[in-house]
Each structure stands twice: as structure tokens, then as C-alpha cells.
Amino acid sequence: MGYAATPWNSPVEICRFHGSPWGLKQPGLCCSSRKYSTVNVSTFHLICLIKCSRRSQSCLPWKVDNGSEREAFSLRFRALQRSVCIDRDKIDQDEWGSSEDHIPRVKRKFKEQINSKRLSNSVTSVLDGPLVRNDEETNNDILQKFCSNGRLKDASRLIEIMARQNQIPHFPSCINLIRGFLKVDELDKAAKVLQVMIMSGGVPDNITYNMMVRGLCKRGCIRSAIDLLEDMSLSGCPPDVITYNTIIRCMFDNGIFDQAVGFWKDQLRKGCPPYLITYTILIELVCKHYGTVRAMEVLDDMAIEGCYPDIVTYNSLVNFTCKRGKYEDAALVIYNIISHGMEPNAITYNTLIHSLSSHGCWDEVDEILAIMKETSHPPTVVTYNILINGLCKYGLLDRAINFFDQMVSQNCSPDIVTYNTLLGALSKEGMVEEALQLLQFLSGSSCSPGLITYNTVIDGLTRSGDMEKAMGLYDKMLEDGISPDDITHRCLVWGFCRAGQFERAVETLRVMGEREHRVGNSAYKMVIHGLCKKEKVDLAIQVLEMMVSSRCKPDETTYLTIIKGIADAGMMEEANKLHQKLMEWQVFGERTLLS
């Protein structure tokens, strides 16, 4: 039993690229009249290219001339029969041989198959007796119950019975059943239910179809996936952007680049909307697998089909090439942007600045900033945030602060990201006074300090040992209505321990317990160890109780620290008793000795 739809025999025009490696094309045999060559340029030349291209008045608008822009040839072939395999009745290839001796054997096998099917049908008719006698409404009630209880096989068998009885199954149950089979990788059974649903007049939704397409692609059945896509429109549910993206990605995963480009061209010619997301994904994949030069050629090729790139497509290519550190390819993309009458926008420049600053190319960053100030896309708060973050990572705090001052003087208001980045860098460098000044400046601006802001500065203060200022900031945090989290309290606990103020650390631990904040084992152990050193064993035992009640499991070291603290306090007998008791509770191993 096959699910198939065969299209009429028709000539199909296939665009074919000539030449061995991608990007090296023979003259006169290309799909586009545009010629590209690999350009090796440094980041310096990238800047020069942007400058020179901006000054150049000539641009190459997109041309649509099917006669001159490309050469194609037509191949006439018979369309393959489309089918989503359902029963998967396998026929050996040698059964199609021409030997006359082979024909009786084929007939015999055919008869055996018919007899076996008749036998199975007679058996199932006995088993399905009650369901066969039910009316459509009763069977649909049973079908919904099967689906609700996850009885997929029973539901599938019931749908087959209803199809034989010319009963229309409950379509929402069919959709749930199809999705259920696909989730457990039962693709053939899902296809069977899909066929019955469509033949009964049901229209599956895009989600179900896309799951089916994804299942076929996962198995490598790309031809079947394309056939199903073609049948979607006929069933009243046209493919969407996810359907196309799934198939194109699968083609690239299987290394069939030609077919991916040809598939998308074919869909465009059939009236598919030129989805920008699908188009961008296609170009990105070409760039990834075959290089930027090839991607530019495909861009021109797609323009002939009426699918034009916009700045979003180009920005994705700039981002991709910059992430790989291929600035010569980024230069080629930017040249293409300008040569087609477009202009790089703030996102283009920010992408370049982010990549260059992450590689420490500060001279080139300054050049691009200067270019931005001359265009209609001046530096934004995002631009400055990228710069300040990059400079802080390289420890160039002075330059980062200069850019901050530049922002303020140019009426480009810093946002909370700007402040948090600078505060984190200042705190890390131990410049806590400067961090407090910046925090004060922030409080007087249009931005309000948040939880991350306070945590950043409190952490810096505790690391420097200034616990009074840290607690003062903690109090101000509460006054501003910001609730401290477990990070805030952990910073304070560690700070108090470093400063030798273990009693205050215990108070903070209690607050954390009340608020159900997570405390790590290391924090408890540090406090217990410090208290035992100060011979405050009673308080250490209280912390141990807190540790156990918070479901943190003390280890041998923690218990031994307390026992040693008791012994050091002159209570050797109590220490030995506690040690013996813990051994009975199997907290310690038999070889653990009290030193």
C-alpha cells in the first residue's frame, strides 16, 4: 500500500555550475556574468576598501536579464514517482531481471504474498470484530481514548479499521497520533495515518507536516521530503519557512550543494515567497562550505530569480566571516554591499568593531569609528559598549574611561550595560573608590543600579577587605528595594571570613537560611574552621547544624575540624566521645584517627 502522487512529465530547467572547485569558473560557462577572484587583504586594506568604496560614485544595480546574466541548459527527463514509504514491502533488484527462468519464481512469490495477506486479514478481522461493528461516532470516542492513554498501536489499528469501513476518523486525534509516532521514530506508521487522514478530507497543520519532513530528512530521505513538500500545497496546507529551511539544511548536511541551490530556485519559479530567512540560511551555508566568493556568485544567481539580498543577508555574511577572522572575505562582502547601491548600517560596523576589538586591533577600530562618524550611522550606545567591554578585557581601563567620557560629551547616554562593564573592571583591578564614584554618578543618571550592579561593587569591596563599606552598600541596596540574592550573601560570607569576622559570617549564613539561599559546602567549612581556630566551638556546632538542615552533607574534614576544636579547647574527653559516636554512625572510616 503506497502513498504516491506522480506529476506530469515536464521539462525542468536546471542551472548547473561548471568548473571543478567552487569559485574557479570557466569563462562563458557560469550562471552569472559577474566574475569574482579571491582577494587577500589585511585589516588595513579592509579599512581602505570601506573608505574608497564610499567615495566611489559607481555602483552596480541588480540586473534581471535572463538572457545575458546566466547560461543554462535544459534537461528533459521523466519525473520520478513521488511516495512516502508506508508498508516498505521490499522487492529485491534481481526480481526485475529478464531471465525467463526467473518469471515462475516471481509469480510464486507473488502468490505467497497474496495468500499471507489474506491469512493476516482473516485473523485481524476476527480480532477487530467489536470495532468493525461500531458506528463512526463510537469508534471516534474509542480513538480519542486510545490517543489520550498513549496507546498508539491500538489507535493506528482502529484508524485502519475505520478506513475500511468508510468511516471518517477524528482529525485532531489523527494529528496527535502522527506526532506521537514521529516522536518515537515510527515514520512509516505516521505516514499511514497521514495518508488516511488526507484521503478522508482532513488537512494536517504545518507543525505536523514539518515534523514529518524533519523525520524524513533525519533518515536521509530527501527526495521523499521534497515530494511531501510538493503535496502540502495540494492538501491545503502550503509549506512555510521552517519546511524549506529543514530541507535545505539537510541537503547541505548530506553534501549536495548543487541540489540545494537548484531546489530553492525551483521553488521560487513555482511561486514560493522569497523568504528572507531561508535565503539568508542558504547563503550562510554556501559561505560556510564553499567560501565567500561562491556565496557572492549565488547571490547574483538568486537575484536573477527575483530573490534579492538586503542588508540583513549581507550582515549575516559579515558576521560569519568576522567570527572566523577572515577579514579579506569581510572586505569582499562590504565591497558587494556598496557596489550594489546599498550602505553598511550600524550593525555592519558594530560587527566589524566587535571582531577587531576581540583580536586587539585597536588602530583599525579607531579607523572604523572615524568612518561611522562621517556616515548617517554614527556610533551608538551598542558601539561604545562593545568598545568598552573589549578594552576592559585587555586591561585598557584608561581608554575605556575615555570612551565613556566621550559618550557623555556627545549626548550618547550610557546604559546599565555600560556602567556594569566599567564597574566590574574597576572592582577587578581593586579600584574600589573609583567604582563607588561611578556608582554614585549612576544613581544620579537616568539609569538605576540593579542587582548585578550592587553585587559587582560589593564583591570588589569584600575582596579588598573593606567590609564596612560593603555592608553600607548592602543596606543601601535594601533601601532601594532591591532584594539581595545568594551571590550577594556569598560575597559577604567570604569577605567576613577573610577579615576574620566569623560571627558576622554566621549572621549572614542565618539570613541565607531564612531566605532559602544556596550556600556551598566550602563556605560552611570556612566558617566552621575559622570558629574552631578561635575556640568558639559552640558556634561552630550551630553552623554544622545549619549545614545539615540545609541538606549540605558535611564530609570527614568538617567533623574532624570540630572535634579538633573541642580538643584544643581542653575538652579531650568530649572530643573522644564525639569521635567515637561518629564512628558508630559510620561517618568516619575505621582507620580515621583523631590526631
N, C-alpha and C positions, 0 to 999 in steps of 0.2 A: 504494500500500500504506500504510494509515494505522494508527496505533496509537491506538485510541479506546475509551472506556468511557462510556456515556451513562446518567446517573442517571434514576430515575423522575421524572415531572412532579410537583412538590410545591410547596405554598405555602411561601414563605420570608418570615419576619418581618424587616423591615429597619427599624432605628432611624434616623430621619432628623432632623437638627437644622435648625430653622427660623431665619430671621433672616439678614440679609446679612452683616455682619462677625462673625467669631467673638468671642464674649464679649458681644455685644449681642443679647439674645434676646427675642423677643416673648412677652408673658405668655400662659401656657396652652399654648404650643407647644414646650415644651422636653422633653428626655429626662429631666431631673432636676428635682425640685421645689425644689432648692437654688438660690438666687439669688446671684450674685456681681457686684460692681462694682469697677471699677479704683480702687485706694486709693493715693493719693500721700502717702507719709510719708517723713520723713527718717530718718537713722540713729538720731536721738534718740527718734523715735516707735517705732522698732523695739525699742529697749530698754524703753520704757514698755509696749509691747504684751506683751512677754515677761513683765514684772512683773505687769501687770494680769491677764493670762490665767492665770498661775499661781495668783493669789488667787481667781479665779472658780471657783465650785464646779460651775457648769452645764457640761455637755458634751453633745454631740450624737452619740450612738452610731450606728453604721451601721444603717440600716433596710433591710430587704428586703421590699418590698411592691410587687409588680409592678403593682398597680392604681393606687396613688397616687403612686409615685415617678416615673413617667415616662409619657409618652403616645407610643404608637407606632401605626403603621398597617401593614397587611399588603398586600403586592402579590402577586398571583398572576401568575406568568409561567412560560413554558416554559424549562426549564434548557437552557443551551447545550451542544452536543455537545463533550465534552472530547477533546482529542487533542494528542499531541506530534508535530509535523510531522516526517515521516521523508523521504518522497520529494520533498515540496514540488512536486508537479505543479500548476502554476499554471493556474487557469481564469479567463479574462477575464470581467469582470462582464457584458459585453454578450451573452455566451452564454446568459444567463438571461432574455433578452428574450422578449416574447410574439409577436413578428412571425412569421408563418407562413413567410415567405421565408427566415427565418434557420434553420429546422429542418434542411433538407437540408445546409446548410453545417456544422452541428454534427455531423450523422451522418457526413459525410465526414471531418471532423477526428477523430472517434472511431475510425473505421475505420483512418485513417492511424496513429493512436497504437497500435492493436492490432497492426497489421502491423509497425510499427517494433519493438515489444516482442518479437514473435515472432522477427524477424530477429536482434535482440540476444541473445535466449535461445538461438537456434541456434548463434550464434557462440560464446557463453560455454560452451555445452555441449561444443563441440569443444575449447576451451582448458582446460576443467576436467576433461577425460576421466580422467586418472590419479586425481584427487582423488575423483571420483564413484565409482570402482571400489573405493576403500579402505573398510575397515570403520571402525567408530566409534573403536576404540582407536588405530588408525594415524593417523586424521585428528586426533585429540586430541593425539597426540605431535607431529604437524606444527604444530598450532595453538600449542602451548606454545613450540616453537622460533621460530615467527614472532614471538610476543609478546616472547620473550627478546631477539631481534635487532632489535626495534623496527620490524618490517615490518607496520605497522598495516593497510594496504590489503589485503595478502595474507591477513592473519588475518581481516579482515572478510569478504572474498570466501569464505574457507573456511567461516566460520560460516554464510553463506547457503547454501552447498552442503550442509552438514550438516543444515540445517533442511529443505531439500527432500528429503533422504534419510531424514528422521525420525530423525536421529542427535542425541544429547544432547551439546552442547559442554561442554568443561571449564570449570566455572563460575568458578574463580579467574582463568583466562585471560580470560574474558569481562569480569570486573571490571577487570582490568588494561587491557584493550583500551578499555573505556568511558572510563576515566580518561585513557588516552593520547589518545583523540580529543578529549576535553574540554580537555585542556591545550593542544592546538593549535587550539582553537576549531572543531572539526568536530562541531558539536552534532547535526546530522541523522544522521551515521553512528553517533554514540554512541547515539542514540535507537533506531536499527535494532537494534544489538547488544543493547540493554536489552530490547527487545521480544522478541527471540528467546530471550534468557535466561529471561525471566519465563514465556513460553509453554512453555519446556522444563522448567519446575518449579524454576528457580533463584530464590534470594532475594538480591537485592543488599543490601549493607550501607548503614548511614546515611551513611558518608563518600561513597560513590558517588552515592547519591541526592542528597545535599546539594550535591555538585559539579554534578550535573545541574540542580538547582533554581537554583543560582547562575549557571550558564550561560544558562538561560532568562531570569532576571532581568536579566542583563547585556545581553541583546538586547532587553529591554523586553517580553518575552512573559510578562506577569504572569499572565494567565488560564491559560496552559499550565502555569506553575509551580504555581499553586493546584491545577489538575487533577492534576498529578503528585503533589502532597502528599496529595490525597484518595486516590489509588491506592496510596500507600505502605502504608497500613494493610491494604488488601486483599491486598497481596503478602507480608504477614507481617513487614514492617519499618516500624513506626509512626514518624511524624515525631518529631524531637527538637527541643530548644530552638533549635538552630542553623537548622533548617529554617524555623521560624516567624520567627526574627529576620531571616533573609535576605529573606523576602518582605515583611515589614513595612517594613524599611529601603528596599527597592526601591520600595514604594508611596509612601513619603514623598519619595524622590528624584524620583519622577515627578509629585509634587504632588497625589496622590489621597488626601487625609487621611481623607475620609468612608469610603472603601473600606477603609482600613487599620483604622480603629476597628471598622467593621462586620465585617470579616474575623475579627478577634480575638474579637468577641462570638459570631460564628457558630461558631468553633472551640470556645469554651467551652461553648456549648449542645450541641455534638456530643460532649462528654465529654473534651475536651482538658484535661490537667492545667494548673492556673493557674500556669504557670511565672513565678516572681518576676522572673527576668532579662528575659524577653520583655515582661512587664507594665511593668517599670521603663523599658526602652528605649522602649516605646510612649509612656509619659507624658513622658519626656525629649524625644522628638521632637515631641510636641504642644506642649510648653512652648517648644521652640526655634522652631518655625514659627508658632505661633498664640498664644503668650503663656501666662502663669501662670494667669490667670483661666479660660481654656479648659481648661487641664490639670486644674484643680480640678474642673471640671464633668465631665470624662471620668473622673476618679477616682470620683466619686459614681455615674456611669453604670455603671462596671465593678463596683462593689460590689453593684449590683442583680443582676448576672450571677453573683455568688458569688466574685468576684475582689477580695479586699480588700487595700488598701495596708498596708504595715508601715513601720516607721521607716526601713528601708533605702531604700524608694522615696522617702519624704519627704526623706531626707538627700541623695539624688541631685538632687532639685529645689532644695534649699537650696544645694548646691554649684554647680549650674548658674546660679542667679540671682546668687549672690555673685560668681562669676567674671566676670559681665557688669556687676557693680557696681549691680545693680538691687535695692537693699535694701528697697524697698517691696514688691517681689514676694516677697522672702525673708520679710518680715513676714507676708504673706498665707499662705505655706506653714506657718510656725510657728503661726499662729493656727489653721490647719486641724488641725495635729498635736494641739494642746491641746484644741480643741473636740470632737475625736473620742475623748477619754479617754486619749490617749497622752501621753508626756512626752519632750521633747527629751533625747537622750543626749549623752555626751561628744563623739561625732563631730559632732553638730549644732553644739554650742558651739565646738568646735575649728575647724570650717569657717568659722563667723562670725568668730572671732578672727583666723584666718589672712587672711581677706579684708580685715577692718578694719585690721589692723596693716600690711598691704601698702599701704594707702592712707593710713597715718599717722593714723588715727582713734583716738588713744590714750585719750581720755576714754570713748568707747564700749567700748573693750576693757576698761577698768577696771570699767565697769558690768557687763559680761557675766561677768567674773571674780567679782565680788561675788555675782551670781546663782548661779553654779556652786557657790560655797561654801555656799549655802543649800539646795541640792538634794542629791539622792542621787548626783549625778555631780560630785564636786569636781574641781578641776584635776589633771591627770595630768602625767607627765613629758613626754608629747607636747605638752600645752598649753603648758607652760613652754618647751619647745624652740622652738615656733612664736613665742612672745613674744620670747625672747632673740634668735632669728635676725632677726626684724623690727626690733627695737631696734638691733641691731648694724649692720644695713643702713642705718639712718637716723643712725648715728654716736652713738646714745644709750647709750654704754657704761656710764655710771654706773647708769642704770636697769636695764640688762641684768644688771649685777653684783648689784644689789639683789634682783632676782628670783631669781638664783642663790642668794643667801643665804637668801631666803625658802623656796626649795625645801628646802635643807638643814635649816632650822629646823622645817619641817613634815614631816620624815621622808619627803620625796619624793626618792628618791635620783637624782641626775643620772646620765645615761648618757654613753657616749662621744660621742654627737652633741652633747650639751650642752657638754662640755669642748672638743671640736674647734671648735665655733662660737665660743666665747669666746676660745680661743687664737688662732684666725685673725683675729678682730677686734683683739685686743691687739697681735699681731705687725704687723698692717697699720698700726696707729697708732704703731708704734715703741716700744710699752710692753713691751720685751723682758724687763725684770726682773720685771714683774707676770706675764708669760707663764710665766717659769721657776718662779715661786712656785706658780702654778696647776698647772703640770705636776708639781711636787713633791707638791702636795695630791692630784692624781690618782693618783700612784704609791702613795700610802698608802690609797687607797679600794678599794672592791670592783671598780672598773673598772681595766683595764690599758691603758696607752697603746699605740697601734698605729702602723703605718707612716705613716698620714695625720697622726697627732698629731705624731710626730717631724719629719716633713717640714715641717709648718706652722711649728713653732718654729725649726727650722734655717733655713728661708727668712727668717724675721724677724730672726734673728741675723746672717745674711750680709748682709742689706740694711742693717743698722745698722753693719756693718764689724767686728763682734766675732767674728773668725774662731776665736779660741782657745776661746771658749765653744761655738761651733758645732761644732768638732772634738771637744770634750769630750762634747757631746750625741751626736755621731756614734759615738764609742767606747761610750757607754752603750747606745746602740741595738744595737750588735753584742753587748754583754754580755747584753742581754735576749733575744737570739736572734732579733732582727728583721733581716731582710736588707734593706739599702738598695736602692732601685731607681734607675732612670735620673733620676727627678725629684730624688732626694736628691743625687746626684752633680752634676747640672747646677747646682743651687743652690750647691754648694761651688765649682765651677769659676768661676762668675760672681762669687762672693764673693772668691775669691783674686785674680781679675783686678782687681776694684775696689780691693782692698787692696794691689795691686802685687806680690803674691806669686806670680809666674808659674811659678816652679819647682814650687811645691806644686800649682798648677793642672795642670802636666804630669803629676805623680804621680797626681792624681785621674783624668786622662784615660786613663792606663795601666790603672788599676783598672777603669775603664768598659770599656776594650777587652777586658780579660781576662774580664769578666762579660757581654760582648756587649751592653752597654747602648747605646742610641742616643744619639749626640752630634750636635747640629745643626752646620751649616756655620758659623753665627755664633759658636759657642763656639770652634771651631778657629781661626777668623780672629782673634778677640780675643786668644787666647793667642799666636798667631804674631806679631801686630802688637806686642804687649807685649814679647815676647822680642827682636824686632828693634830696638825702641826702646832696649832695654838692651844692644844689641850682642851678644846671645847667639844668634848665627846658627846655630851647630851644633845647639843645642837646638830652634831654630825649624824646622830642616830635619827633625829627628826627628819633630816634631809633624806636619809636612807628610806624612812617610811614614806616620804613624799615620792621618792623614786619608785618604790614598789607599787604604790597606789596609782601611779601614772602609767602602769604597765611597762615600765622600763625594767629590764632584768639585770640586776647587779651581777657583776662577774666576781671571780675569786679575789681579784686585786682590790675591789671595792671593800669586800668584807675584811680582807686582811689589813687594809688601811685602818679600819675602825678598831679592829682587835689590837693592832699595834698602838693606836692612840690610847686605848684603855690601859694597856700595859705600861705605856710611857707615863701615864698619869698616876702610876704607883698601885694600880689595882690588878696585880698579876693573877690573883685567884679568879676574879671576874672574867678576865681575858681568857684564861684557860677553860673556864666553864662554857663561855660563849663559843669558843673554838670547838669544844667537844660536842656541843649541841648542834652546831652547823655541820659537823661531820656526820652526826646521826641523821640529819636531814638530807644528807648526801649532797650538800652544797659544795663541799671540798672533796677531793680525792683522798684516798688513804695515805698517800705519800706527801700530802701538803702539811708542812710543819710550820709551827709558829716560831719564828726566829726572834 
